[in-house]
Amino acid sequence: MWIRVVVRRVELKVSRVCVVNLDQVVAGLHSVGPSWEKKAAAADEAGHIDAESANDIKAMGAARLLQPTEFGGAQSSIEDHMRVVAVAGEYCMATSWCLAVWSAHAWMLAHMPAEGRQEVWDDPTNLISASIVPKTKFRQQGDDVVVSGRFGFASGCDHASWLSVGGLLPGDQPNPVICALPPEDVIIDHKSWEVIGLRGTGSKDLVIAEEVVIPAHRVLRVAESATRRSPGQLHYGGPLYTCPWRTTAILVLAAPVIGAAKAAVRRFQERLDEHFLVAIASTQRNDPAAGYRLAESTAEIQAAELLLYDAAVRLDRLGGSEEVDALVNASIIRDCGWAVRALATAVDRLYEASGANAMRPDEPMQRLWRDVNAARSHAILTWDHAANIYGKASLNNA
């Protein structure tokens, strides 16, 4: 069996670049957002956002919200990250989703050894895509890790400068790792993303056909991060990089749904004067039921948004605490699952009353409905998952 060994000389240094400014990022999103909104249908049809949108994100530093300031990132709070990503979701949920995962993967990369951080962020604006669900078995070779296989759901991989894959090393206990690879070591299966929701995210399969040896400095050992012993955590300290690992990965994915739900409200309102209802022989603006639906959906969206930001505040606090309170941690996951379900319900209510014309391919409402419900069905965002996590923690605490 052939094994390719990739060796790279890396000079450790601190990048001297300007630190990303959150207010400027939000202003940048509002500036380019209308163009993203116009291109959302094209991204949905193509199965990925275009290079221009990805370059917009790089230019304003939006994907560097959770990157260490050492490399020019904002090293913001999880709450600030979510608020910014939600703004992007008001224009294009697929672009917002890519932004969320690129930023989250930067948070993960910050846990890696110093040499790995420096290599990947030799250009601090590099975007990082990943497939991190540890279903594939890797093997150890000294301190290095040998990887191969097929890895699904790598959102935004078309525009990433580095691609990470997750797998399991052998041992008495589950030993998940995440390994960072340059694009030349990975094949993107462009035919693997034929779906009905979140199409524009381009969450395609990554294929490593021949075994590749990943040097130890580009291997993130998840168990170390879960116990706050990863090289990055020891270097940077808290609170950002000591937030509970899995809970952070869950919560950051909810932010795009906030923005998309608000976009659905806006689109429903825009169509009120053009949507003719035979039952009342008038447009929908004159139907009291439309107002009832708007009232209930907007209340639901606001409640979900407030709950998610409060959950983010609690997560930030957990990052700064000496020990993680298991019940508080579970409550964050519970509230995330409840809020995503509430946001999807709010959009469902509006879509239900949008009429047959809302099903047309050129109508944004159907795409928003599809994207929100695709996010709702994500394995770590479902209410069943959230309720199960909280139920177990609550009963164990009783």
C-alpha positions, 0 to 999 in steps of 0.5 A: 500500500502506498503512503504519501508523506507530505513534509513542509518546512515551517518557520514559527513566527507571529503574524503582524496584521491588524486585528479584525474589528467586529463593528467593521465586520457588521458594517461590511456585511450590510454593505455586501449583503444585498449582493449575496441576497441577489445571488442566493438563488444562483448559489442554490442552483450551483450547489455552492456560493461563488468565489466573490462572496467567499472573497467578501468574507475574507476581505472583511475578516468575517471568518476570523471572528474566533481566530486568535488575535496573535494572527490578527483575528478578533478572538471574540466571544461566542455571543459576538460571533453568533450575532455577526453570523445572524446578520449574514443570515438575513441576506443568504443563509447558505453564505451565513452557514459557510461563514459560521463553519469557517469561523468555528473551524478557526476556533478548533484550529486554535487548539492545535500545536503552535507549529500547526497553527503557524503553518495553516495561518501562514496566510491569516486570511485562510479559510478552513473547511472540515468534516469532523464527525469521527466515523472513520478509523485512522491509525497512529504512526509514531506521533503522526496520524495516517488518514484515508477515506471519504468524509461527508458534509464539508461545508464551504470546501470549494473556497477553503485553503485547508481541509480538516477531517475527523476520525478515530484512533485505536485504543481502549477508549474512543480517541477522536482526532481532527487532522488538517490537510492542504487541498492538494491532498484531498479530492472534493467530490462535486457530485456528492451534494445533491440535496434539497436544503442548504444547497448553497453551502456546498457541503460536499464529500472529501475523499482521501484516496491514498493514505496520507501521513499527517504530522503531529503538529497538524493533529488536534486531539479532541480529548485534550481539548475536552479536558482543556489540555490542548496546546492552544488552550494551554497557550491562550488560556480562557475563556474563548478556547476553553468553552466546552468543545461539543457545545460550542460546535452545536451552538455556532450552527444556530446563528444562520437560522436566526437571520434566515427566519428574519428574512422569511418574515421580510419576504412574507411582508413583501408579498402581501400586496401581490398574493391574491386570496380567492377566499376573500377576493382581495390581497393577503394584506387585507386578510386578518389571518396574515397579521395573526401569523406575522404576530406569532412568528415574529414573537417566536423568532424574537424569543428564540433569538434572545434565548440563543444569545443568552445561551451564548453568554452562558457558554462564554461564562463556562469557558471562564469557569474553573469547572464546567457545570454539567447541567448548565452545559446541558441547558445550553444545548437544550435551549439551542435545540428548542430555539432552532425548532421555534425558528423553523416553526415560525418559518413554517407558519409563514410558508404555509400561508404563502400560496402556490406561487411560493413554490416557484424556483425563483421565489425566495420563500421556498428556498428559505423554508428549505434551508431552515428546515435542513438546518433544523434536521442537522443531527446536533440541532434537533430537539430530540438530541437536545432534549435527550442531552438535557434530560440525562443531565437533569436526572443525574443531577436530581 
